[in-house]
Amino acid sequence: MTHGWIVFLWIVVMVFCGIGWAVSSEDGWWETESWRYNDPAANQPSDTAFELSRIKVVAVAVVATLAAIGLW
């Protein structure tokens, strides 16, 4: 791979990670998943689950950064 593609793909991953960090996981769940349930409030994931989703976004950003450095 050329250096340009590595930088481009890293930027794309960072944009998606930024969006994943900025958008509230709880709001995203209410917009995309709550319609599936008769009682959405009873089926809403816990606060811990929402925080783990943010931790996963950070982990993806770290791994993508390390991969970009390794490919460079």
PQR file of N, CA, C, O and H, with PARSE charges and radii, in Angstrom:
ATOM      1  N   MET A   1       0.840  -1.187   0.000 -0.4000 1.5000
ATOM      2  CA  MET A   1       0.000   0.000   0.000 -0.0000 2.0000
ATOM      3  C   MET A   1       0.879   1.243   0.000  0.5500 1.7000
ATOM      4  O   MET A   1       1.963   1.276   0.583 -0.5500 1.4000
ATOM      5  N   THR A   2       0.383   2.225  -0.656 -0.4000 1.5000
ATOM      6  CA  THR A   2       1.116   3.484  -0.631 -0.0000 2.0000
ATOM      7  C   THR A   2       0.758   4.263   0.627  0.5500 1.7000
ATOM      8  O   THR A   2      -0.254   3.995   1.274 -0.5500 1.4000
ATOM      9  H   THR A   2      -0.497   2.198  -1.130  0.4000 1.0000
ATOM     10  N   HIS A   3       1.583   5.207   0.953 -0.4000 1.5000
ATOM     11  CA  HIS A   3       1.379   5.989   2.166 -0.0000 2.0000
ATOM     12  C   HIS A   3       0.084   6.794   2.110  0.5500 1.7000
ATOM     13  O   HIS A   3      -0.558   7.012   3.137 -0.5500 1.4000
ATOM     14  H   HIS A   3       2.405   5.425   0.427  0.4000 1.0000
ATOM     15  N   GLY A   4      -0.298   7.230   0.927 -0.4000 1.5000
ATOM     16  CA  GLY A   4      -1.530   8.003   0.776 -0.0000 2.0000
ATOM     17  C   GLY A   4      -2.765   7.211   1.179  0.5500 1.7000
ATOM     18  O   GLY A   4      -3.648   7.734   1.859 -0.5500 1.4000
ATOM     19  H   GLY A   4       0.224   7.052   0.092  0.4000 1.0000
ATOM     20  N   TRP A   5      -2.830   5.946   0.759 -0.4000 1.5000
ATOM     21  CA  TRP A   5      -3.969   5.099   1.123 -0.0000 2.0000
ATOM     22  C   TRP A   5      -4.006   4.831   2.612  0.5500 1.7000
ATOM     23  O   TRP A   5      -5.080   4.803   3.213 -0.5500 1.4000
ATOM     24  H   TRP A   5      -2.113   5.521   0.207  0.4000 1.0000
ATOM     25  N   ILE A   6      -2.854   4.637   3.209 -0.4000 1.5000
ATOM     26  CA  ILE A   6      -2.794   4.393   4.654 -0.0000 2.0000
ATOM     27  C   ILE A   6      -3.343   5.599   5.404  0.5500 1.7000
ATOM     28  O   ILE A   6      -4.144   5.452   6.327 -0.5500 1.4000
ATOM     29  H   ILE A   6      -1.981   4.660   2.720  0.4000 1.0000
ATOM     30  N   VAL A   7      -2.915   6.777   5.009 -0.4000 1.5000
ATOM     31  CA  VAL A   7      -3.393   8.001   5.663 -0.0000 2.0000
ATOM     32  C   VAL A   7      -4.887   8.179   5.417  0.5500 1.7000
ATOM     33  O   VAL A   7      -5.627   8.524   6.338 -0.5500 1.4000
ATOM     34  H   VAL A   7      -2.264   6.897   4.259  0.4000 1.0000
ATOM     35  N   PHE A   8      -5.335   7.950   4.198 -0.4000 1.5000
ATOM     36  CA  PHE A   8      -6.758   8.085   3.872 -0.0000 2.0000
ATOM     37  C   PHE A   8      -7.609   7.145   4.707  0.5500 1.7000
ATOM     38  O   PHE A   8      -8.606   7.572   5.290 -0.5500 1.4000
ATOM     39  H   PHE A   8      -4.735   7.670   3.449  0.4000 1.0000
ATOM     40  N   LEU A   9      -7.237   5.877   4.774 -0.4000 1.5000
ATOM     41  CA  LEU A   9      -8.015   4.912   5.549 -0.0000 2.0000
ATOM     42  C   LEU A   9      -7.985   5.229   7.038  0.5500 1.7000
ATOM     43  O   LEU A   9      -8.982   5.040   7.734 -0.5500 1.4000
ATOM     44  H   LEU A   9      -6.428   5.530   4.300  0.4000 1.0000
ATOM     45  N   TRP A  10      -6.853   5.708   7.528 -0.4000 1.5000
ATOM     46  CA  TRP A  10      -6.761   6.087   8.938 -0.0000 2.0000
ATOM     47  C   TRP A  10      -7.686   7.262   9.224  0.5500 1.7000
ATOM     48  O   TRP A  10      -8.357   7.286  10.256 -0.5500 1.4000
ATOM     49  H   TRP A  10      -6.043   5.862   6.963  0.4000 1.0000
ATOM     50  N   ILE A  11      -7.726   8.234   8.322 -0.4000 1.5000
ATOM     51  CA  ILE A  11      -8.612   9.387   8.505 -0.0000 2.0000
ATOM     52  C   ILE A  11     -10.070   8.956   8.499  0.5500 1.7000
ATOM     53  O   ILE A  11     -10.861   9.445   9.305 -0.5500 1.4000
ATOM     54  H   ILE A  11      -7.181   8.214   7.483  0.4000 1.0000
ATOM     55  N   VAL A  12     -10.435   8.048   7.603 -0.4000 1.5000
ATOM     56  CA  VAL A  12     -11.815   7.545   7.554 -0.0000 2.0000
ATOM     57  C   VAL A  12     -12.179   6.862   8.872  0.5500 1.7000
ATOM     58  O   VAL A  12     -13.257   7.105   9.415 -0.5500 1.4000
ATOM     59  H   VAL A  12      -9.793   7.651   6.949  0.4000 1.0000
ATOM     60  N   VAL A  13     -11.304   6.022   9.382 -0.4000 1.5000
ATOM     61  CA  VAL A  13     -11.564   5.343  10.657 -0.0000 2.0000
ATOM     62  C   VAL A  13     -11.686   6.358  11.783  0.5500 1.7000
ATOM     63  O   VAL A  13     -12.564   6.228  12.637 -0.5500 1.4000
ATOM     64  H   VAL A  13     -10.429   5.824   8.940  0.4000 1.0000
ATOM     65  N   MET A  14     -10.826   7.360  11.800 -0.4000 1.5000
ATOM     66  CA  MET A  14     -10.883   8.369  12.862 -0.0000 2.0000
ATOM     67  C   MET A  14     -12.169   9.192  12.788  0.5500 1.7000
ATOM     68  O   MET A  14     -12.715   9.578  13.822 -0.5500 1.4000
ATOM     69  H   MET A  14     -10.113   7.465  11.107  0.4000 1.0000
ATOM     70  N   VAL A  15     -12.656   9.464  11.577 -0.4000 1.5000
ATOM     71  CA  VAL A  15     -13.926  10.193  11.446 -0.0000 2.0000
ATOM     72  C   VAL A  15     -15.060   9.363  12.033  0.5500 1.7000
ATOM     73  O   VAL A  15     -15.877   9.876  12.798 -0.5500 1.4000
ATOM     74  H   VAL A  15     -12.213   9.150  10.737  0.4000 1.0000
ATOM     75  N   PHE A  16     -15.112   8.085  11.676 -0.4000 1.5000
ATOM     76  CA  PHE A  16     -16.161   7.225  12.221 -0.0000 2.0000
ATOM     77  C   PHE A  16     -16.035   7.065  13.732  0.5500 1.7000
ATOM     78  O   PHE A  16     -17.046   7.018  14.433 -0.5500 1.4000
ATOM     79  H   PHE A  16     -14.448   7.669  11.054  0.4000 1.0000
ATOM     80  N   CYS A  17     -14.826   6.983  14.235 -0.4000 1.5000
ATOM     81  CA  CYS A  17     -14.628   6.906  15.682 -0.0000 2.0000
ATOM     82  C   CYS A  17     -15.058   8.202  16.361  0.5500 1.7000
ATOM     83  O   CYS A  17     -15.645   8.175  17.443 -0.5500 1.4000
ATOM     84  H   CYS A  17     -14.005   7.022  13.666  0.4000 1.0000
ATOM     85  N   GLY A  18     -14.774   9.317  15.738 -0.4000 1.5000
ATOM     86  CA  GLY A  18     -15.214  10.595  16.287 -0.0000 2.0000
ATOM     87  C   GLY A  18     -16.718  10.706  16.340  0.5500 1.7000
ATOM     88  O   GLY A  18     -17.277  11.201  17.318 -0.5500 1.4000
ATOM     89  H   GLY A  18     -14.297   9.339  14.859  0.4000 1.0000
ATOM     90  N   ILE A  19     -17.374  10.249  15.297 -0.4000 1.5000
ATOM     91  CA  ILE A  19     -18.835  10.251  15.284 -0.0000 2.0000
ATOM     92  C   ILE A  19     -19.358   9.311  16.362  0.5500 1.7000
ATOM     93  O   ILE A  19     -20.306   9.645  17.072 -0.5500 1.4000
ATOM     94  H   ILE A  19     -16.920   9.847  14.502  0.4000 1.0000
ATOM     95  N   GLY A  20     -18.746   8.142  16.484 -0.4000 1.5000
ATOM     96  CA  GLY A  20     -19.163   7.184  17.506 -0.0000 2.0000
ATOM     97  C   GLY A  20     -18.970   7.709  18.910  0.5500 1.7000
ATOM     98  O   GLY A  20     -19.744   7.379  19.809 -0.5500 1.4000
ATOM     99  H   GLY A  20     -17.976   7.872  15.907  0.4000 1.0000
ATOM    100  N   TRP A  21     -17.947   8.524  19.110 -0.4000 1.5000
ATOM    101  CA  TRP A  21     -17.703   9.098  20.436 -0.0000 2.0000
ATOM    102  C   TRP A  21     -18.652  10.263  20.701  0.5500 1.7000
ATOM    103  O   TRP A  21     -19.142  10.418  21.820 -0.5500 1.4000
ATOM    104  H   TRP A  21     -17.319   8.792  18.380  0.4000 1.0000
ATOM    105  N   ALA A  22     -18.915  11.082  19.686 -0.4000 1.5000
ATOM    106  CA  ALA A  22     -19.700  12.300  19.876 -0.0000 2.0000
ATOM    107  C   ALA A  22     -21.196  12.008  20.036  0.5500 1.7000
ATOM    108  O   ALA A  22     -21.886  12.680  20.803 -0.5500 1.4000
ATOM    109  H   ALA A  22     -18.516  10.956  18.778  0.4000 1.0000
ATOM    110  N   VAL A  23     -21.680  11.021  19.323 -0.4000 1.5000
ATOM    111  CA  VAL A  23     -23.107  10.708  19.384 -0.0000 2.0000
ATOM    112  C   VAL A  23     -23.374   9.885  20.634  0.5500 1.7000
ATOM    113  O   VAL A  23     -22.691   8.896  20.900 -0.5500 1.4000
ATOM    114  H   VAL A  23     -21.120  10.475  18.700  0.4000 1.0000
ATOM    115  N   SER A  24     -24.356  10.297  21.379 -0.4000 1.5000
ATOM    116  CA  SER A  24     -24.719   9.573  22.591 -0.0000 2.0000
ATOM    117  C   SER A  24     -25.205   8.174  22.231  0.5500 1.7000
ATOM    118  O   SER A  24     -26.067   8.016  21.367 -0.5500 1.4000
ATOM    119  H   SER A  24     -24.910  11.101  21.163  0.4000 1.0000
ATOM    120  N   SER A  25     -24.658   7.170  22.886 -0.4000 1.5000
ATOM    121  CA  SER A  25     -25.073   5.796  22.629 -0.0000 2.0000
ATOM    122  C   SER A  25     -26.540   5.597  22.977  0.5500 1.7000
ATOM    123  O   SER A  25     -27.261   4.865  22.300 -0.5500 1.4000
ATOM    124  H   SER A  25     -23.958   7.298  23.588  0.4000 1.0000
ATOM    125  N   GLU A  26     -26.966   6.260  24.042 -0.4000 1.5000
ATOM    126  CA  GLU A  26     -28.360   6.122  24.459 -0.0000 2.0000
ATOM    127  C   GLU A  26     -29.304   6.726  23.413  0.5500 1.7000
ATOM    128  O   GLU A  26     -30.327   6.126  23.083 -0.5500 1.4000
ATOM    129  H   GLU A  26     -26.380   6.855  24.592  0.4000 1.0000
ATOM    130  N   ASP A  27     -28.970   7.892  22.900 -0.4000 1.5000
ATOM    131  CA  ASP A  27     -29.800   8.505  21.862 -0.0000 2.0000
ATOM    132  C   ASP A  27     -29.821   7.636  20.608  0.5500 1.7000
ATOM    133  O   ASP A  27     -30.861   7.472  19.970 -0.5500 1.4000
ATOM    134  H   ASP A  27     -28.139   8.379  23.169  0.4000 1.0000
ATOM    135  N   GLY A  28     -28.664   7.086  20.267 -0.4000 1.5000
ATOM    136  CA  GLY A  28     -28.605   6.205  19.104 -0.0000 2.0000
ATOM    137  C   GLY A  28     -29.474   4.977  19.274  0.5500 1.7000
ATOM    138  O   GLY A  28     -30.119   4.532  18.325 -0.5500 1.4000
ATOM    139  H   GLY A  28     -27.819   7.220  20.785  0.4000 1.0000
ATOM    140  N   TRP A  29     -29.496   4.420  20.492 -0.4000 1.5000
ATOM    141  CA  TRP A  29     -30.332   3.252  20.746 -0.0000 2.0000
ATOM    142  C   TRP A  29     -31.803   3.615  20.604  0.5500 1.7000
ATOM    143  O   TRP A  29     -32.572   2.871  19.996 -0.5500 1.4000
ATOM    144  H   TRP A  29     -28.972   4.782  21.264  0.4000 1.0000
ATOM    145  N   TRP A  30     -32.195   4.750  21.160 -0.4000 1.5000
ATOM    146  CA  TRP A  30     -33.607   5.158  21.075 -0.0000 2.0000
ATOM    147  C   TRP A  30     -34.021   5.415  19.634  0.5500 1.7000
ATOM    148  O   TRP A  30     -35.165   5.150  19.264 -0.5500 1.4000
ATOM    149  H   TRP A  30     -31.570   5.354  21.654  0.4000 1.0000
ATOM    150  N   GLU A  31     -33.108   5.927  18.818 -0.4000 1.5000
ATOM    151  CA  GLU A  31     -33.450   6.228  17.427 -0.0000 2.0000
ATOM    152  C   GLU A  31     -33.486   4.988  16.538  0.5500 1.7000
ATOM    153  O   GLU A  31     -34.266   4.930  15.589 -0.5500 1.4000
ATOM    154  H   GLU A  31     -32.179   6.143  19.118  0.4000 1.0000
ATOM    155  N   THR A  32     -32.645   3.995  16.839 -0.4000 1.5000
ATOM    156  CA  THR A  32     -32.504   2.868  15.910 -0.0000 2.0000
ATOM    157  C   THR A  32     -33.062   1.544  16.409  0.5500 1.7000
ATOM    158  O   THR A  32     -33.423   0.696  15.593 -0.5500 1.4000
ATOM    159  H   THR A  32     -32.010   4.043  17.611  0.4000 1.0000
ATOM    160  N   GLU A  33     -33.144   1.337  17.712 -0.4000 1.5000
ATOM    161  CA  GLU A  33     -33.519   0.028  18.235 -0.0000 2.0000
ATOM    162  C   GLU A  33     -34.821   0.007  19.031  0.5500 1.7000
ATOM    163  O   GLU A  33     -35.472  -1.035  19.104 -0.5500 1.4000
ATOM    164  H   GLU A  33     -32.851   2.026  18.375  0.4000 1.0000
ATOM    165  N   SER A  34     -35.211   1.115  19.618 -0.4000 1.5000
ATOM    166  CA  SER A  34     -36.334   1.103  20.559 -0.0000 2.0000
ATOM    167  C   SER A  34     -37.655   0.729  19.903  0.5500 1.7000
ATOM    168  O   SER A  34     -38.543   0.206  20.576 -0.5500 1.4000
ATOM    169  H   SER A  34     -34.682   1.961  19.559  0.4000 1.0000
ATOM    170  N   TRP A  35     -37.805   0.978  18.628 -0.4000 1.5000
ATOM    171  CA  TRP A  35     -39.058   0.688  17.952 -0.0000 2.0000
ATOM    172  C   TRP A  35     -39.379  -0.805  17.945  0.5500 1.7000
ATOM    173  O   TRP A  35     -40.529  -1.183  17.721 -0.5500 1.4000
ATOM    174  H   TRP A  35     -37.084   1.403  18.082  0.4000 1.0000
ATOM    175  N   ARG A  36     -38.407  -1.641  18.180 -0.4000 1.5000
ATOM    176  CA  ARG A  36     -38.613  -3.091  18.133 -0.0000 2.0000
ATOM    177  C   ARG A  36     -39.363  -3.638  19.342  0.5500 1.7000
ATOM    178  O   ARG A  36     -39.824  -4.779  19.319 -0.5500 1.4000
ATOM    179  H   ARG A  36     -37.473  -1.334  18.362  0.4000 1.0000
ATOM    180  N   TYR A  37     -39.486  -2.843  20.384 -0.4000 1.5000
ATOM    181  CA  TYR A  37     -40.031  -3.333  21.646 -0.0000 2.0000
ATOM    182  C   TYR A  37     -41.349  -2.640  21.983  0.5500 1.7000
ATOM    183  O   TYR A  37     -41.538  -1.458  21.696 -0.5500 1.4000
ATOM    184  H   TYR A  37     -39.111  -1.917  20.402  0.4000 1.0000
ATOM    185  N   ASN A  38     -42.258  -3.401  22.600 -0.4000 1.5000
ATOM    186  CA  ASN A  38     -43.514  -2.816  23.058 -0.0000 2.0000
ATOM    187  C   ASN A  38     -43.267  -1.830  24.194  0.5500 1.7000
ATOM    188  O   ASN A  38     -43.939  -0.802  24.283 -0.5500 1.4000
ATOM    189  H   ASN A  38     -42.104  -4.362  22.833  0.4000 1.0000
ATOM    190  N   ASP A  39     -42.307  -2.138  25.063 -0.4000 1.5000
ATOM    191  CA  ASP A  39     -41.952  -1.274  26.178 -0.0000 2.0000
ATOM    192  C   ASP A  39     -40.453  -0.979  26.091  0.5500 1.7000
ATOM    193  O   ASP A  39     -39.648  -1.656  26.730 -0.5500 1.4000
ATOM    194  H   ASP A  39     -41.761  -2.973  24.991  0.4000 1.0000
ATOM    195  N   PRO A  40     -40.079   0.032  25.303 -0.5600 1.5000
ATOM    196  CA  PRO A  40     -38.650   0.290  25.094  0.2800 2.0000
ATOM    197  C   PRO A  40     -37.884   0.607  26.375  0.5500 1.7000
ATOM    198  O   PRO A  40     -36.725   0.214  26.511 -0.5500 1.4000
ATOM    199  N   ALA A  41     -38.503   1.299  27.298 -0.4000 1.5000
ATOM    200  CA  ALA A  41     -37.804   1.673  28.529 -0.0000 2.0000
ATOM    201  C   ALA A  41     -37.405   0.440  29.332  0.5500 1.7000
ATOM    202  O   ALA A  41     -36.375   0.444  30.005 -0.5500 1.4000
ATOM    203  H   ALA A  41     -39.445   1.618  27.187  0.4000 1.0000
ATOM    204  N   ALA A  42     -38.212  -0.610  29.263 -0.4000 1.5000
ATOM    205  CA  ALA A  42     -37.900  -1.832  30.002 -0.0000 2.0000
ATOM    206  C   ALA A  42     -36.786  -2.632  29.327  0.5500 1.7000
ATOM    207  O   ALA A  42     -36.128  -3.447  29.973 -0.5500 1.4000
ATOM    208  H   ALA A  42     -39.049  -0.613  28.716  0.4000 1.0000
ATOM    209  N   ASN A  43     -36.576  -2.406  28.049 -0.4000 1.5000
ATOM    210  CA  ASN A  43     -35.578  -3.168  27.300 -0.0000 2.0000
ATOM    211  C   ASN A  43     -34.328  -2.369  26.975  0.5500 1.7000
ATOM    212  O   ASN A  43     -33.444  -2.858  26.272 -0.5500 1.4000
ATOM    213  H   ASN A  43     -37.111  -1.743  27.524  0.4000 1.0000
ATOM    214  N   GLN A  44     -34.248  -1.159  27.473 -0.4000 1.5000
ATOM    215  CA  GLN A  44     -33.086  -0.317  27.213 -0.0000 2.0000
ATOM    216  C   GLN A  44     -31.843  -0.903  27.877  0.5500 1.7000
ATOM    217  O   GLN A  44     -31.906  -1.352  29.022 -0.5500 1.4000
ATOM    218  H   GLN A  44     -34.967  -0.762  28.044  0.4000 1.0000
ATOM    219  N   PRO A  45     -30.715  -0.903  27.167 -0.5600 1.5000
ATOM    220  CA  PRO A  45     -29.467  -1.398  27.776  0.2800 2.0000
ATOM    221  C   PRO A  45     -29.069  -0.556  28.986  0.5500 1.7000
ATOM    222  O   PRO A  45     -29.510   0.582  29.148 -0.5500 1.4000
ATOM    223  N   SER A  46     -28.241  -1.134  29.812 -0.4000 1.5000
ATOM    224  CA  SER A  46     -27.799  -0.443  31.027 -0.0000 2.0000
ATOM    225  C   SER A  46     -26.805   0.663  30.688  0.5500 1.7000
ATOM    226  O   SER A  46     -26.283   0.735  29.576 -0.5500 1.4000
ATOM    227  H   SER A  46     -27.883  -2.059  29.680  0.4000 1.0000
ATOM    228  N   ASP A  47     -26.559   1.518  31.672 -0.4000 1.5000
ATOM    229  CA  ASP A  47     -25.565   2.579  31.501 -0.0000 2.0000
ATOM    230  C   ASP A  47     -24.183   1.986  31.251  0.5500 1.7000
ATOM    231  O   ASP A  47     -23.382   2.550  30.505 -0.5500 1.4000
ATOM    232  H   ASP A  47     -26.983   1.459  32.576  0.4000 1.0000
ATOM    233  N   THR A  48     -23.911   0.846  31.877 -0.4000 1.5000
ATOM    234  CA  THR A  48     -22.623   0.174  31.673 -0.0000 2.0000
ATOM    235  C   THR A  48     -22.462  -0.257  30.214  0.5500 1.7000
ATOM    236  O   THR A  48     -21.378  -0.129  29.646 -0.5500 1.4000
ATOM    237  H   THR A  48     -24.561   0.387  32.482  0.4000 1.0000
ATOM    238  N   ALA A  49     -23.525  -0.763  29.614 -0.4000 1.5000
ATOM    239  CA  ALA A  49     -23.464  -1.173  28.209 -0.0000 2.0000
ATOM    240  C   ALA A  49     -23.181   0.019  27.304  0.5500 1.7000
ATOM    241  O   ALA A  49     -22.419  -0.089  26.344 -0.5500 1.4000
ATOM    242  H   ALA A  49     -24.406  -0.868  30.076  0.4000 1.0000
ATOM    243  N   PHE A  50     -23.798   1.155  27.614 -0.4000 1.5000
ATOM    244  CA  PHE A  50     -23.541   2.354  26.816 -0.0000 2.0000
ATOM    245  C   PHE A  50     -22.097   2.827  26.983  0.5500 1.7000
ATOM    246  O   PHE A  50     -21.476   3.248  26.007 -0.5500 1.4000
ATOM    247  H   PHE A  50     -24.418   1.243  28.394  0.4000 1.0000
ATOM    248  N   GLU A  51     -21.559   2.767  28.182 -0.4000 1.5000
ATOM    249  CA  GLU A  51     -20.173   3.167  28.416 -0.0000 2.0000
ATOM    250  C   GLU A  51     -19.201   2.205  27.732  0.5500 1.7000
ATOM    251  O   GLU A  51     -18.172   2.632  27.207 -0.5500 1.4000
ATOM    252  H   GLU A  51     -22.064   2.425  28.975  0.4000 1.0000
ATOM    253  N   LEU A  52     -19.517   0.928  27.737 -0.4000 1.5000
ATOM    254  CA  LEU A  52     -18.652  -0.043  27.053 -0.0000 2.0000
ATOM    255  C   LEU A  52     -18.610   0.212  25.551  0.5500 1.7000
ATOM    256  O   LEU A  52     -17.584  -0.020  24.912 -0.5500 1.4000
ATOM    257  H   LEU A  52     -20.352   0.581  28.163  0.4000 1.0000
ATOM    258  N   SER A  53     -19.713   0.686  24.987 -0.4000 1.5000
ATOM    259  CA  SER A  53     -19.705   0.994  23.556 -0.0000 2.0000
ATOM    260  C   SER A  53     -18.753   2.151  23.270  0.5500 1.7000
ATOM    261  O   SER A  53     -18.096   2.165  22.229 -0.5500 1.4000
ATOM    262  H   SER A  53     -20.546   0.875  25.507  0.4000 1.0000
ATOM    263  N   ARG A  54     -18.669   3.125  24.184 -0.4000 1.5000
ATOM    264  CA  ARG A  54     -17.714   4.223  24.009 -0.0000 2.0000
ATOM    265  C   ARG A  54     -16.281   3.721  24.169  0.5500 1.7000
ATOM    266  O   ARG A  54     -15.385   4.174  23.456 -0.5500 1.4000
ATOM    267  H   ARG A  54     -19.203   3.114  25.029  0.4000 1.0000
ATOM    268  N   ILE A  55     -16.060   2.802  25.086 -0.4000 1.5000
ATOM    269  CA  ILE A  55     -14.724   2.232  25.272 -0.0000 2.0000
ATOM    270  C   ILE A  55     -14.309   1.462  24.021  0.5500 1.7000
ATOM    271  O   ILE A  55     -13.142   1.494  23.631 -0.5500 1.4000
ATOM    272  H   ILE A  55     -16.788   2.435  25.665  0.4000 1.0000
ATOM    273  N   LYS A  56     -15.254   0.775  23.396 -0.4000 1.5000
ATOM    274  CA  LYS A  56     -14.948   0.058  22.159 -0.0000 2.0000
ATOM    275  C   LYS A  56     -14.529   1.021  21.053  0.5500 1.7000
ATOM    276  O   LYS A  56     -13.637   0.705  20.265 -0.5500 1.4000
ATOM    277  H   LYS A  56     -16.202   0.749  23.714  0.4000 1.0000
ATOM    278  N   VAL A  57     -15.157   2.182  20.986 -0.4000 1.5000
ATOM    279  CA  VAL A  57     -14.779   3.178  19.982 -0.0000 2.0000
ATOM    280  C   VAL A  57     -13.340   3.624  20.197  0.5500 1.7000
ATOM    281  O   VAL A  57     -12.582   3.755  19.236 -0.5500 1.4000
ATOM    282  H   VAL A  57     -15.882   2.439  21.625  0.4000 1.0000
ATOM    283  N   VAL A  58     -12.960   3.856  21.436 -0.4000 1.5000
ATOM    284  CA  VAL A  58     -11.585   4.259  21.743 -0.0000 2.0000
ATOM    285  C   VAL A  58     -10.617   3.128  21.380  0.5500 1.7000
ATOM    286  O   VAL A  58      -9.542   3.383  20.838 -0.5500 1.4000
ATOM    287  H   VAL A  58     -13.576   3.749  22.217  0.4000 1.0000
ATOM    288  N   ALA A  59     -10.992   1.892  21.676 -0.4000 1.5000
ATOM    289  CA  ALA A  59     -10.128   0.752  21.353 -0.0000 2.0000
ATOM    290  C   ALA A  59      -9.920   0.634  19.842  0.5500 1.7000
ATOM    291  O   ALA A  59      -8.809   0.363  19.388 -0.5500 1.4000
ATOM    292  H   ALA A  59     -11.865   1.684  22.117  0.4000 1.0000
ATOM    293  N   VAL A  60     -10.973   0.835  19.075 -0.4000 1.5000
ATOM    294  CA  VAL A  60     -10.847   0.782  17.615 -0.0000 2.0000
ATOM    295  C   VAL A  60      -9.922   1.891  17.129  0.5500 1.7000
ATOM    296  O   VAL A  60      -9.106   1.670  16.234 -0.5500 1.4000
ATOM    297  H   VAL A  60     -11.876   1.055  19.444  0.4000 1.0000
ATOM    298  N   ALA A  61     -10.043   3.075  17.708 -0.4000 1.5000
ATOM    299  CA  ALA A  61      -9.176   4.186  17.310 -0.0000 2.0000
ATOM    300  C   ALA A  61      -7.716   3.882  17.617  0.5500 1.7000
ATOM    301  O   ALA A  61      -6.838   4.183  16.809 -0.5500 1.4000
ATOM    302  H   ALA A  61     -10.706   3.254  18.435  0.4000 1.0000
ATOM    303  N   VAL A  62      -7.449   3.287  18.779 -0.4000 1.5000
ATOM    304  CA  VAL A  62      -6.070   2.943  19.154 -0.0000 2.0000
ATOM    305  C   VAL A  62      -5.520   1.876  18.218  0.5500 1.7000
ATOM    306  O   VAL A  62      -4.392   1.996  17.741 -0.5500 1.4000
ATOM    307  H   VAL A  62      -8.163   3.042  19.435  0.4000 1.0000
ATOM    308  N   VAL A  63      -6.298   0.837  17.951 -0.4000 1.5000
ATOM    309  CA  VAL A  63      -5.839  -0.238  17.063 -0.0000 2.0000
ATOM    310  C   VAL A  63      -5.613   0.295  15.643  0.5500 1.7000
ATOM    311  O   VAL A  63      -4.636  -0.079  14.994 -0.5500 1.4000
ATOM    312  H   VAL A  63      -7.214   0.739  18.339  0.4000 1.0000
ATOM    313  N   ALA A  64      -6.496   1.155  15.164 -0.4000 1.5000
ATOM    314  CA  ALA A  64      -6.333   1.719  13.823 -0.0000 2.0000
ATOM    315  C   ALA A  64      -5.069   2.577  13.746  0.5500 1.7000
ATOM    316  O   ALA A  64      -4.348   2.549  12.749 -0.5500 1.4000
ATOM    317  H   ALA A  64      -7.289   1.458  15.691  0.4000 1.0000
ATOM    318  N   THR A  65      -4.814   3.330  14.799 -0.4000 1.5000
ATOM    319  CA  THR A  65      -3.615   4.150  14.827 -0.0000 2.0000
ATOM    320  C   THR A  65      -2.361   3.282  14.828  0.5500 1.7000
ATOM    321  O   THR A  65      -1.412   3.563  14.096 -0.5500 1.4000
ATOM    322  H   THR A  65      -5.400   3.353  15.609  0.4000 1.0000
ATOM    323  N   LEU A  66      -2.351   2.243  15.637 -0.4000 1.5000
ATOM    324  CA  LEU A  66      -1.201   1.335  15.679 -0.0000 2.0000
ATOM    325  C   LEU A  66      -1.010   0.612  14.341  0.5500 1.7000
ATOM    326  O   LEU A  66       0.121   0.411  13.897 -0.5500 1.4000
ATOM    327  H   LEU A  66      -3.121   2.015  16.232  0.4000 1.0000
ATOM    328  N   ALA A  67      -2.113   0.225  13.706 -0.4000 1.5000
ATOM    329  CA  ALA A  67      -2.015  -0.431  12.405 -0.0000 2.0000
ATOM    330  C   ALA A  67      -1.474   0.520  11.353  0.5500 1.7000
ATOM    331  O   ALA A  67      -0.655   0.126  10.522 -0.5500 1.4000
ATOM    332  H   ALA A  67      -3.031   0.388  14.067  0.4000 1.0000
ATOM    333  N   ALA A  68      -1.926   1.777  11.380 -0.4000 1.5000
ATOM    334  CA  ALA A  68      -1.428   2.756  10.425 -0.0000 2.0000
ATOM    335  C   ALA A  68       0.055   3.007  10.628  0.5500 1.7000
ATOM    336  O   ALA A  68       0.804   3.119   9.658 -0.5500 1.4000
ATOM    337  H   ALA A  68      -2.591   2.097  12.054  0.4000 1.0000
ATOM    338  N   ILE A  69       0.484   3.096  11.875 -0.4000 1.5000
ATOM    339  CA  ILE A  69       1.909   3.279  12.156 -0.0000 2.0000
ATOM    340  C   ILE A  69       2.704   2.064  11.697  0.5500 1.7000
ATOM    341  O   ILE A  69       3.788   2.203  11.131 -0.5500 1.4000
ATOM    342  H   ILE A  69      -0.125   3.005  12.663  0.4000 1.0000
ATOM    343  N   GLY A  70       2.160   0.862  11.946 -0.4000 1.5000
ATOM    344  CA  GLY A  70       2.841  -0.359  11.540 -0.0000 2.0000
ATOM    345  C   GLY A  70       2.958  -0.491  10.035  0.5500 1.7000
ATOM    346  O   GLY A  70       3.975  -0.976   9.540 -0.5500 1.4000
ATOM    347  H   GLY A  70       1.279   0.749  12.406  0.4000 1.0000
ATOM    348  N   LEU A  71       1.937  -0.068   9.290 -0.4000 1.5000
ATOM    349  CA  LEU A  71       1.978  -0.144   7.829 -0.0000 2.0000
ATOM    350  C   LEU A  71       2.839   0.951   7.219  0.5500 1.7000
ATOM    351  O   LEU A  71       3.345   0.804   6.106 -0.5500 1.4000
ATOM    352  H   LEU A  71       1.110   0.326   9.693  0.4000 1.0000
ATOM    353  N   TRP A  72       3.003   2.033   7.938 -0.4000 1.5000
ATOM    354  CA  TRP A  72       3.789   3.144   7.428 -0.0000 2.0000
ATOM    355  C   TRP A  72       5.193   2.690   7.219  0.5500 1.7000
ATOM    356  O   TRP A  72       6.039   3.475   6.789 -0.5500 1.4000
ATOM    357  H   TRP A  72       2.592   2.152   8.841  0.4000 1.0000
TER
END
